[in-house]
Amino acid sequence: MKNTSALKVLVVSSECAPFAKSGGLGDVIGSLPAVLKAKGVDVRVVIPKYKNIKNEHFIGIDYIGSFETHLSWRRQTAGVLFKKEPIKTYFIENDYYFGRDGFYGYYDDAERFAFFCRAVLEMLQFIDFFPDVIHCNDWQTGPVCIMLKEIFSRFTAYKNIKTLYTIHNLQYQGTFPREVMEMLELPDYCYSSMEFYGQISFMKSGLVYANAISTVSNTYANEIKTFQYGYGLDGVLRYREDRLFGILNGINYVDNNPETDERIFENYSIDTIEKKKINKTKLQEQLGLDVADIPLMGLVSRLANQKGLDLVAWIAEEILSRDVQFVILGTGERQLEEFFRGLELRHKGRVSANIRFDDTLAQRIYAGSDMFIMPSRFEPCGLGQMFSLRYGTIPVVRKTGGLSDTVDRYNPKTMRGNGFVFETYTADGLMWALDEALGVYYSGSWDSVVKNAMKSNNSWETSAQKYIDLYNKILNEY
């Protein structure tokens, strides 16, 4: 087994906080490498240089140079920028592909990320860094696995590089017309390894060609092998289940610490949880809610039915028939955005709908709410419940994916458990769990579940070591 001081890992991703983030992927890639580095791994990250990355992040950056890469007849220049601290991070620069607003959703996304994948592999000889393991993430990086095996492994420096492919959300698969195969310059026999109902899938190429596959919770690793959660790829995952591993995500416990977080109104700890109420009062004041000592329910989420918000919308009036307040933060599907705006108009002083991104307000909701609603239809891992637990805000979740692995139903008799859980994906199930939480809230034992939540450990320490063990397993066994 290779000791960690000699282990070299290149993490390839389309996002990495704080540079580029649209969701949980950016958070994960922004935090896991720091813990790997602390454990002695020579870990580096590479992402596209998007137009939206703030200029402040390029202070102290080095321009290494450029090279020409190609996709069939297409010729484009790939520039390489390098930032040494705090994590060694490379940026692939090409304004034609990445000098646009946002990250995804363009007609030529297949070409954009095929270019990125090929440029990443060509970059290795340019920077003289050949990792032991390339750690790919989600559909945007799937072609790295197949290109490495079918094109680059013929070169000596590349032939011993292994790959780990991590699924963050199987629903997004990078599916494109068959003609995209032409630009990848792969042998014809590779089509079967990418074919997906007459098209090709970038994600499938990663699942088939990676030396090992991981996903972001143990429960999700089992769920995605079923028809219900497999989104058409369950057969591939069952075929490769001996190389499929579930490793739970974590969160940054330094940046997300109620004792030191400068974004919240009042710092507090498990020994001073009465100060949490100050955060609640000031959050009510900031958002124009009635200042009242009643349960405040928070929701920070992408507004999508996958997140269970169709259930929330179905019983919103019933929820508000209890003496509670409700604060929402997020953007997403237009009908849900409009629904929550309308809910605020109908319940002034009791509902606050914030249809936007706002990291500071998110932290204040985690710190100031009593309960955190997260009734997902499916949830590969979920970070919202981890943030809420860290701040002593009690999650009410559905038993699926990472929610199942991190939230244990509170038992008033034993005073064990850190949240409230329902199983069947129905509005009645969610309402039952919320009523159970409200019952404990008014029973006088709420502080016990708050303390249990704050004692939960969802830091990266354990999970990072599991990744190191998996890297070594890949190198020695696969």
N, C-alpha and C positions, 0 to 999 in steps of 0.2 A: 504493500500500500504506500502510495506517495504521501510524504508528510506535507502539511498544508503550506509550509514555507516555500515548497517547490511547485505547488499547484497553481497553474495559470489558467484563468477563466476569462473569456470574453462574453459579456452579456449583450445580446443584440435585441434591440427593441425599437418600436416606433414612438415610444414615450418614455420620459424620465423626468420626474419632478426634481428640482423646481423649473427645469427648462421648458418642458412640454408635457402637459397633463390634461387629459379630458375625463379621467376616471381612475378606477382602482389600479389599472396597469401602471400609470405614471407614478402613483404612490409606492407601489411595490418596487419598481426599478429604482426609485429614488431613495429607498431605505435599505433593501437587502444587501447591496454591494458594500455599504459602509460596515455592516456587521461582519461580512465575509472578510473584508480587509482587516478588521480588528482581530480576526482569528488567524491571520497570517497568509491569506490567499492573495496572490497577485491578480486582482480582479480589475477589469476595465470594462467600460460601457461604450457602446456606439449607437447613436441615433441620427436621424436626418437633421440638418440645419434648417428648421422651419423659419419662415418669415416672422412668425408671431413670437419667437423667443426674444425676450427683452434684452436690450443692448447691455444692461448692467451685468448680465451673465457672461458677457464676452470680455470683461475686464481681466487682463492677465492671460488671455488666450494666445496660443501660438498657431500661426499658419504654417503647416508642415510642407504643403505643396499640392500638386494636382497630377492626375493621370487621366488618360482617355479610356473609357470603358464602352462596351457595346452590347446591344441587344439585337442580334441579327444585323440588319442593315443600319440600325440606329447608332449614331456615334454621339456620345455626350461626355463632357468633362466632369470628373468627380474631384472636388477639392476636399482636403482633409484638414480640419482644425483640431487642436488638442488643448484641453484644459487639465492641468495636473492635479489641482486640489479642488475640493476635498477628496474626490474620487477621480481617477484617471478616466477622462471622458473624451471620446472622439466624435466629431460631427462631420457627416458626409454632406458636402455643399454642392448644390446644383439649383440655381434659381429657376430654371425651366420647370423642374419638377416640384421644388419645395418653396419657391418664392411666392407662395399663395396664402390666403387667409385660411386658418383652420388646418386640420391634419388629414382628414379623409372626406370622402363623398364626391370625388371628381370622376369624370368619365374615364380617365386614364389611370385610375388607381392601380390597376394591374401592372402597367408599364412603370409607374412611379416606384412601386415597391419591389418589382423585379430588378430595376436599376439599383435600388438601395442594397438589395441582397448581394448582387454581383459585385458592387463596389466594395462592400464590406469584405468579401473574400479576397478581392484583388488588393485591398488596402494592407493586408497582413504582410505581404512581401515588401510593400512600400514603407511600412513603419518598423519592419524587422521584429514583429511580435507574432509568434505562432503559438496559440494557446493549446493546452491539453484538451480543453472542452470549450466548445461554443455553445452557449446557453441561449436558445432562441425562444421568443415569446409571441404567441398568438399568430394569426394568419399572415400578418405583414412580413413575417420572417421565415415562413415555412420553406420557401425556395432555397434558403441557405442550405438546408439539410440535403436536398436532392442535388443541387449544384455542386456541393462539396464532394459528394459520393460519385457523381457521374461525370464531372468535368475536372475538378481541381485535384482529386486524389491521385491522379496520374503523376503529379509533381511530388518529388520527395518530401519537401517541407510540409506538405499538406496531408500526406497519406496516413499519418497516425492521429490526426485530429478527430476527436469524438464529438457527438452532438447530444444535447438534452433539449427536448422541445416541451415547453410548458403551455398548457391550455389555461387561459384565464377566463374565457367564456366561449363555449363550444357553439353557441348560437351564431357567432360571427365567423364565417369560414373562408372569406375571400374567394367567392365563386365567380368565375369569368367564362366567356365564350372559349370554345376549344381552340380558336385561332391564336390565343395567347401563347400556346405551346411553342409556336414558331419563334417568338422573341426570346424564349428561354434557351434555345439552341440545345435542347436535350434530345437524346436518341428517341426514335419512335416508340420503342417498347416502354418508355417511361409513362406513356399516356395512361396506361391502366392503373398506375400508382397515383395518378392525379384525377382520374375521371370521376365525375360526380353527376349522375343523371344527365349525361350528354354534354356537360360542361367540364371545366377543371376547377379544382379546389386547391388553393395555396395551403390551407390548413392540412388537407389530406396528405400532401407531399411531405409535410413535417411528420405527421403521424406514422407514415409508412417508412420513411428513411431515417428518422432519428434513432440513435443507439438506445435511447430510453425516453419515455414520456412521463411528464409529471403534470399534476393539476393541483389546485390550490386548497383542497381539503380532502380528508379521507372519505367522507360521505359522498362528495361530488364525484370522486374517482369511481365509486360503485354505481352511482346514478347514471353516469354517462355511458355505461355499458348496456343500458336498457333502451328500448324503443321510445319511451316517454321523454327521456332527457338526451338521447343521443343525436338528435337532429340529422338522422341519416348516416351518421358515422359510427353508430354503435357496433356494427359488425366489425369494422376495422379495429375498434378498441377492444372488443372481445378477443379478436385474433391476437392482439398484442398485449393482452392483460398481464402476462408474465413480466412485462417491462413497463407497466403503468403504475405510478406511485402517487399517493396523495400526501402533499406537504402543506400544512396550513400556513397561510400568510400571517404576518405579524404587523404591528404598527410601531412607529418610532416613539419610544417611551420618554425620550428626552424632550422632543418638541411638543409632545402631547402629555403634559404633566400639569394637573390642576394646582400643584403647589407653586409652580414657577411660570405658567403660561401667561404672557403679557397681553394676550388677546382677550382674555376674559375679564370680567369686572372686578372680581375678588378671588384671590388665591385661597385654596383650602386643601385639607388633607383628610384622610380617614379619621383622624383624631379631632378634626375641627369641621365636621360636615355641616354644622349649623350655619357656617359661612356660605354654604351652597345656596341658601335661601336668599342671600344678598344678590347673587347672580340672577335668580329668578325674578326678584323684584325689579332690578334694573333692566332686565330683558323685557319685562312687561312694559316698563316706561318707554324704552327705546322704540318698541313696536306699536305703541298706542293701545295696548291691551289694558283692560281694567286691572288695577293693582289689587289683587285679591289672593288670599291663601287657599286656592283651590288647585286641583291637579292640572299641571301644564304638560300637554303632550306635544312632543317634537317630531318632526319628520324632515330629514335632510336626504335628498335622493334625486336621481334622475327620474323625471316624471314619466313613467312608462308602466304599462300593465304587467310587464315582467316583474316589476318591483312590488306587485300586489296592490297598486293604487286603484285598480278597478274595484277591489273589495272595499277600500277606504271610501271611495266615492259612493258606493252603494249604501253604506251605513253611516255616512257623515252626519246626517241629521239625527240619527239615533245616538251616535256618540255624543253629539252636542246636547241631546236631551238630558244627559247627565250634567252635573255641575262642573264642567271642565273647560279648559281653554286649549287652543290648537294652533301651532305655528308650523308653517311649511316653508322650506327653502329648496329651490331647484328649478331646472328647466327640462323640457322634453316634449312629449306629444301635445299638440296644440289643444286638443279637446280637454286634456287634463289641466293644462295651464288655465284655460278659460273656466273650467269647473271650480278650481280653487280660488280664482279671483272672484267669481260669483259667490262662493261660500263666505268669503270675507265681507263682501257687500251686504249679505243677508245677516251676518252675525258680527257687526262692528263691536269692537271691544273684547270679543271672545276668540276671533280667528284672525291670524296674520298670514297672508299669502305673499311670499317674497319670490317672485319668478325671475331669478337671476343667480349668477355665481357670486359667492361672497364668503371667502375663507374665514374672515373674522367673525361674521355672523354665525357661520356654521359652528365654530368653537363655542360661541356664547349660547347657542341652542343646546349643544352637548352638555355644557356646564349648568345652564339655567333651567332646563326642563326636568320634570319628574320622571317621565316615561318617554321612550323612544320607539316609534312604530316602524316595523320593518317586516311586513307580511308577504315576503317574496314568493312568487310562483315557483321560481328556482333561484338559487344563489350559490354560485361556485364557491365563494368564500365569504365575501362581505366584509367591509371594513367599518361601516357605520355602527354596527353593534359593538365592535371592539372599542371604538372611540367613546361610545356612550358608557360602556362598562368602566372604562378608565376614569370617566368623570362622575361616576356614581348615578348616572341616569339609566333607569331600568328598561332594558329592551323587551318589547312584546313582539315575538317573531313566529314565523311558521317553521315547523321542523323539517328543514331541507338543507342540503349542502353544508356550507360552513356555519350557517346559523345553528344547525343541529350539533355541530362540533364545539361550539363556543358558549351556547346559552343552555343552562340547566334550569328546568322548571322549579320555582321556589315552592318549598313545602313549609307551610306555617307551623306544623307540629314539630318538625325537626329543625326548622329555621335554616335549612340548607337550600342552595340554589341561588341563581343570580338573575333570574328573569322569568318571563311568562311565555308559554309555548302552546301553540295549537297545531294540529296535524293536517286535517282535511282542508283543502283549499276552497273555503267557502266564507262568505261574509258572516254567517252565523258563528263559524269557528273563531274568526277574528274578534267578533263582539264578545264571545264567551271569554276569551283570553283577556280582553280589556276590562271586562267586569271583574274577573278574578284579580287583576292588578288593582283595580279601584277598591275592592274589598280589603285587600291587605293594606292599601294606603290609609284607609279609614280605621283600620283595626288597632293602630298604635304601634305596630311592629315594622313600620316602613324602614326605619333606620337599619334594621338588621339585614334586609335585602340590599340596601345601599352599600353597606360595608362589605357584604359578600361580593357585590359587583366590583368594588374598588380593589378587592383582594385578587380578582381574576388576573391571570398572567397571560397576556397575548403579545408579549414582546417578541422580537426576532431571534433572540438568543437560541432557543431550542430548535426553531425551524432552520436557522442558518446552518447549524451543525448537521441537520438532516440533509441539507443540500450538499454540504462537504462530503458526507458519507456517500451520497448518491453519485457525486462526481467521481469519487474513488472507485465505487462499484462499477461505474461505466468503464473506467480506464483499465480495471483489472479483470473484469468478467465479460465485457461486451466488445 
